[in-house]
Amino acid sequence: MKVLVTGGTGYIGSHTCVSLLNSGSDVVIADNLSNSRLEVLNRIEKITGKKPVFYKTDLRDKTELYKIFEKENIDSVIHFAALKTIPDSIAHPLEYYENNVAGTMNICHAMKEYNVKKIVLSSSAAVYGLTDNNPIKETAPLFPYNPYGRTKMIQEYIVSDFAKSEKAGAVILRYFNPIGAHESGLIGEDPMGTPSNLMPYISQVASGRLEKLFVFGNDYNTPDGTGVRDYIHVCDLAEGHIKALEKLDIIKDKVLTVNLGSGHGYSVLEIIKSFEKASGIKINYEIAPRREGDVGTCFADITLAQKEIGWKAKRNIEKMCLDEWTWQKLNPKGYEY
Ligand SMILES: NC(=O)c1ccc[n+]([C@@H]2O[C@H](COP(=O)([O-])OP(=O)(O)OC[C@H]3O[C@@H](n4cnc5c(N)ncnc54)[C@H](O)[C@@H]3O)[C@@H](O)[C@H]2O)c1
């Protein structure tokens, strides 16, 4: 099976490419490297012994995208490529709509043109917005509260409408908070600039790259007052994509939407403690006021993922922190050095 992985040199994409190659699929990556580096391909090869075919392509360029489909005989698509930083999306909404929405439109056009009938889409818990109704089920109303979340919701509509009209199959995966790295420490999250997510921030404080972590709010209605989120090991998430592809062979022309999370909520202070234990390093942090738009608690109902795609996260929070720290320790400045 030949899988086109858009955004395959990115954080989740690279881990999924490893899982795909290890499970015997051929992998073709299309990525414009706007938030990733070519070195990722060497690292994937080191882990799997196989190098994916790579195209430096921007999905907004339909002509270039069609050339890949023309040449590669693609069986299915996993569509990761997107811009993903919430504050950035508030500052530059048009860029986000253009990139995430136009990219998805072009993927669907190309699939239609080349008769490709299987797609897995990366969506996000951000589509649920500010709900406090935990655990969050897939049937919860969609109220994304920032441009990023709205682009994810629009991507979902495009893909499911396309699938229905073309008799294609689609699995839409709503990720909660992926963290950690491949246990080899060869691939991991390499944010460009200051990280906006908790885990890369903590690990950069641990390695001395950043001075201090700010914990936004300790007066939420949670056991220790800090925000509670559902964290999931990126390798568990990657394996969820393999299960989703397998499911596409069964559902054929249906659309299925599932949450991928651990189903557990961990507070910011719990994550800090676990990371300290894994790394042996004390994390310098300071409590700061709540951030606008944050909820106290958010975690996934994972019943459907288990039932529909036979998937459940296996790695616990200790493993997430340990693998994150191994990656950070071996690559203190990311892929560049
Ligand atoms: N990381 C998270 O916390 C998280 C949570 C929920 C959902 N997601 C979704 O998962 C997907 C992957 O996220 P990630 O964390 O791996 O991000 P990432 O930035 O590491 O990877 C995305 C990749 O897509 C590429 N890309 C972006 N726009 C492109 C375009 N127009 N053409 C070609 N390539 C393009 C980037 O260069 C990058 O390599 C995204 O769709 C994101 O919205 C991520």
The ligand as an SDF file (V2000), in Angstrom:
LIG
                    3D

 44 48  0  0  0  0  0  0  0  0999 V2000
    0.6290   18.9960   17.7150 N   0  0  0  0  0  0  0  0  0  0  0  0
   -0.5530   19.1700   18.2690 C   0  0  0  0  0  0  0  0  0  0  0  0
   -0.6490   19.5280   19.4520 O   0  0  0  0  0  0  0  0  0  0  0  0
   -1.8170   18.9380   17.4820 C   0  0  0  0  0  0  0  0  0  0  0  0
   -3.0330   18.7780   18.1670 C   0  0  0  0  0  0  0  0  0  0  0  0
   -4.2000   18.5730   17.4260 C   0  0  0  0  0  0  0  0  0  0  0  0
   -4.1450   18.5020   16.0390 C   0  0  0  0  0  0  0  0  0  0  0  0
   -2.9520   18.6680   15.3880 N   0  0  0  0  0  0  0  0  0  0  0  0
   -2.9470   18.6200   13.9290 C   0  0  0  0  0  0  0  0  0  0  0  0
   -2.0420   17.6100   13.5210 O   0  0  0  0  0  0  0  0  0  0  0  0
   -1.4230   17.9520   12.2810 C   0  0  0  0  0  0  0  0  0  0  0  0
    0.0690   17.8280   12.4150 C   0  0  0  0  0  0  0  0  0  0  0  0
    0.5190   18.6140   13.5070 O   0  0  0  0  0  0  0  0  0  0  0  0
    2.0460   18.6450   13.9560 P   0  0  0  0  0  0  0  0  0  0  0  0
    2.0510   18.9070   15.4120 O   0  0  0  0  0  0  0  0  0  0  0  0
    2.7630   17.4640   13.4220 O   0  0  0  0  0  0  0  0  0  0  0  0
    2.5170   19.9600   13.2040 O   0  0  0  0  0  0  0  0  0  0  0  0
    3.8760   20.2730   12.4450 P   0  0  0  0  0  0  0  0  0  0  0  0
    3.8990   21.7430   12.1950 O   0  0  0  0  0  0  0  0  0  0  0  0
    5.0200   19.6640   13.1590 O   0  0  0  0  0  0  0  0  0  0  0  0
    3.6630   19.4820   11.0680 O   0  0  0  0  0  0  0  0  0  0  0  0
    2.9090   20.0090   10.0200 C   0  0  0  0  0  0  0  0  0  0  0  0
    3.7280   19.8900    8.7510 C   0  0  0  0  0  0  0  0  0  0  0  0
    2.9710   20.3940    7.6620 O   0  0  0  0  0  0  0  0  0  0  0  0
    3.8180   21.1690    6.8320 C   0  0  0  0  0  0  0  0  0  0  0  0
    2.9630   22.1140    6.1230 N   0  0  0  0  0  0  0  0  0  0  0  0
    2.1960   23.1160    6.6420 C   0  0  0  0  0  0  0  0  0  0  0  0
    1.5270   23.7510    5.6560 N   0  0  0  0  0  0  0  0  0  0  0  0
    1.8520   23.1300    4.4950 C   0  0  0  0  0  0  0  0  0  0  0  0
    1.4740   23.3260    3.1390 C   0  0  0  0  0  0  0  0  0  0  0  0
    0.6550   24.2900    2.7490 N   0  0  0  0  0  0  0  0  0  0  0  0
    2.0090   22.4950    2.2160 N   0  0  0  0  0  0  0  0  0  0  0  0
    2.8440   21.5040    2.5660 C   0  0  0  0  0  0  0  0  0  0  0  0
    3.2460   21.2830    3.8220 N   0  0  0  0  0  0  0  0  0  0  0  0
    2.7600   22.0880    4.7830 C   0  0  0  0  0  0  0  0  0  0  0  0
    4.8410   21.7880    7.7760 C   0  0  0  0  0  0  0  0  0  0  0  0
    6.0520   22.1280    7.1320 O   0  0  0  0  0  0  0  0  0  0  0  0
    5.0380   20.6750    8.7980 C   0  0  0  0  0  0  0  0  0  0  0  0
    6.0990   19.8200    8.4370 O   0  0  0  0  0  0  0  0  0  0  0  0
   -1.9200   19.3680   11.9640 C   0  0  0  0  0  0  0  0  0  0  0  0
   -2.9770   19.2430   11.0440 O   0  0  0  0  0  0  0  0  0  0  0  0
   -2.4250   19.8840   13.2890 C   0  0  0  0  0  0  0  0  0  0  0  0
   -3.4590   20.8330   13.1050 O   0  0  0  0  0  0  0  0  0  0  0  0
   -1.7990   18.8700   16.0820 C   0  0  0  0  0  0  0  0  0  0  0  0
  1  2  1  0
  2  3  2  0
  2  4  1  0
  4  5  1  0
  4 44  2  0
  5  6  2  0
  6  7  1  0
  7  8  2  0
  8  9  1  0
  8 44  1  0
  9 10  1  0
  9 42  1  0
 10 11  1  0
 11 12  1  0
 11 40  1  0
 12 13  1  0
 13 14  1  0
 14 15  2  0
 14 16  1  0
 14 17  1  0
 17 18  1  0
 18 19  2  0
 18 20  1  0
 18 21  1  0
 21 22  1  0
 22 23  1  0
 23 24  1  0
 23 38  1  0
 24 25  1  0
 25 26  1  0
 25 36  1  0
 26 27  1  0
 26 35  1  0
 27 28  2  0
 28 29  1  0
 29 30  1  0
 29 35  2  0
 30 31  1  0
 30 32  2  0
 32 33  1  0
 33 34  2  0
 34 35  1  0
 36 37  1  0
 36 38  1  0
 38 39  1  0
 40 41  1  0
 40 42  1  0
 42 43  1  0
M  CHG  2   8   1  16  -1
M  END
$$$$
